[in-house]
Amino acid sequence: MERKPARLLRAANIVEKRRWFSQRLNPSSRFRVSSLGEAGGLERVGVSIAWLPPGKESFAFHAHRYEEEGCTFSKAAASRSWATRKR
């Protein structure tokens, strides 16, 4: 098996490549997404990171026939902005 060269993903490059995305079945859907899989050279696995603005939604309920999907959520940025507004 041919070994591919390692790739280094920098946070600044990931943020720079974000693009806006809306899910057509959900009018409240609006978020920014960046593909980590493509940037890392993955060919059979998709990995993305998304930024969801306050008050917006990600997707409409949906299902996939041939692939699995998982989500992990972090509210660190939301907590920080909430704490700032309360003071």
C-alpha positions in Angstrom: 0.0 0.0 0.0 1.4 3.4 -1.0 1.9 5.7 1.9 0.6 9.3 1.4 2.5 12.3 2.9 1.1 13.7 6.1 -0.9 16.9 5.9 -0.9 19.6 8.5 -4.3 21.4 9.0 -3.9 24.9 10.6 -6.8 26.5 12.3 -6.4 29.7 10.3 -6.6 27.8 7.0 -9.7 25.9 8.2 -11.5 29.2 9.2 -10.4 30.8 5.9 -12.0 28.1 3.8 -15.4 28.2 5.5 -18.4 28.7 3.2 -22.0 29.5 3.9 -24.5 26.7 3.6 -28.3 26.4 3.8 -30.4 23.2 3.8 -33.1 23.6 1.2 -35.8 21.9 3.2 -35.3 24.2 6.2 -35.7 27.9 5.6 -34.1 28.7 9.1 -31.0 26.7 8.2 -27.9 28.9 7.8 -24.4 28.0 8.9 -20.7 28.1 7.8 -18.9 24.8 7.1 -15.3 23.8 6.3 -14.3 20.3 5.1 -11.6 18.7 7.1 -11.7 15.5 5.2 -10.8 17.0 1.9 -8.1 19.2 3.5 -6.6 16.2 5.2 -6.6 14.1 2.0 -9.4 11.7 3.1 -11.0 9.9 0.1 -13.7 7.6 1.7 -14.6 9.5 4.9 -16.2 12.9 5.1 -15.3 15.1 8.1 -16.6 18.7 8.5 -16.6 21.4 11.1 -19.5 23.8 11.2 -20.3 27.2 12.9 -23.9 27.8 13.7 -24.9 31.4 14.3 -27.3 32.1 17.3 -30.9 31.7 16.3 -30.2 29.6 13.2 -30.7 25.9 12.6 -28.5 23.3 10.9 -30.6 20.8 9.0 -34.1 19.6 8.4 -34.7 16.1 9.7 -33.3 13.7 7.2 -31.9 10.2 6.7 -29.1 8.6 4.6 -29.4 5.2 2.9 -25.7 4.4 2.5 -23.8 6.5 5.0 -23.8 7.4 8.7 -23.8 10.8 10.2 -22.8 12.0 13.6 -22.7 15.4 15.3 -20.8 16.7 18.2 -21.8 20.1 19.7 -19.7 22.6 21.6 -21.2 25.6 23.2 -18.0 27.3 24.3 -18.4 30.3 22.0 -22.0 30.7 23.0 -21.2 30.5 26.7 -18.4 33.1 26.3 -20.7 35.6 24.4 -23.5 35.0 27.0 -21.2 35.7 29.9 -20.0 38.9 28.1 -23.5 40.2 27.6 -24.6 39.6 31.2 -22.0 41.9 32.7 
